[in-house]
Amino acid sequence: MTLKHLNTFLTLTQEQSFTKAAARLHCAQSGVTTHIRQLESELGVRLFERIGKHISLTPEGESLIPYAKKMLSLSDEMKTLYQKPGRLTIGVTESVASYLLGNIVKEYTTLCPDTEIFFQMTDHRDYCQMLCDGELDLAIVLDTPVTRAPIRVLHKHRESILLAASSTHELSGGRHIQPEEMGTFPLLLPSPDCPYRILFEQTLTAWGIRPKIALSTDSIPIIKEMALCGTGLGLLPEFAVKKELIYHMLEKISLRTDFAVYTQLLLHPDKWISPQLKQFLEVAGRHLGSA
């Protein structure tokens, strides 16, 4: 068994086609077939069912995937010992990517100008599996406390979530909003799987209020822009609207939103800490702590 065999196996699981896998690997289709047959022969199991042109993973093939990924990931880590410049693959949620990475990257690239940084946008909680699979070096996310084993939380900073309205909105000027009024104002909300939206809707449900949702989107900049235009009340992290609050372009609505949501720096405990990764963790920890 070689790493090339495992790479061929994983490529075929993704492409579900010998022809497409061969094209992606830049080899002949017969080479893909040979690698799979050799791997099956050595393991003594059938990895794929082949019916006509259709292929599908057997249970044995499914069980091999995490081991193949881990072996290839360990191989990649070994190579980084001798390869410069380095490369970091960092999983980030949309809010972090849009508002918290600028100063981190600015300082880091000054300290490590030869390191290539690749940011992988992740949906909420996908990053835990990606860290376990070795697809990410680390992750920086805005979420409720991450407790999934074996992921390590290296840094955690509580963030303020607020309802923001345009300075021209009828609720501007500091008027206290009563919970029962929430069902009458259009709301601009992040996607349904967003952790602080889930907590917000749970609060409304506890109050017996059915929200009037005017917009649901993955994009925080869109929510902010719509709130500025007076379209509705935007549910946003405070760090995303600092400037708008300072210049009174947006105002915070006085409604309970003290949710347990944190910016968190995550790492798999088995991840090898290269010099480049160590430096990034130090820089990110300093900036996130003062965010």
Secondary structure, DSSP 4 states (H G I P E B T S, - for coil): --HHHHHHHHHHHHH--HHHHHHHHTS-HHHHHHHHHHHHHHHTS--EEEETTEEEE-HHHHHHHHHHHHHHHHHHHHHHTT-SS-EEEEEE-HHHHHHTSHHHHHHHHHH-TT-EEEEEE--TTHHHHHHHTTS-SEEEEEESPP--TT-EEEEEEE--EEEEEETTSTT-SSPPPPGGGGGGSEEEEE-TT-HHHHHHHHHHHHTT---EEEEEES-HHHHHHHHHTTSSEEEEEGGGSHHHHHTTSEEE--S------EEEEEE-TT----HHHHHHHHHHHHHHHT-
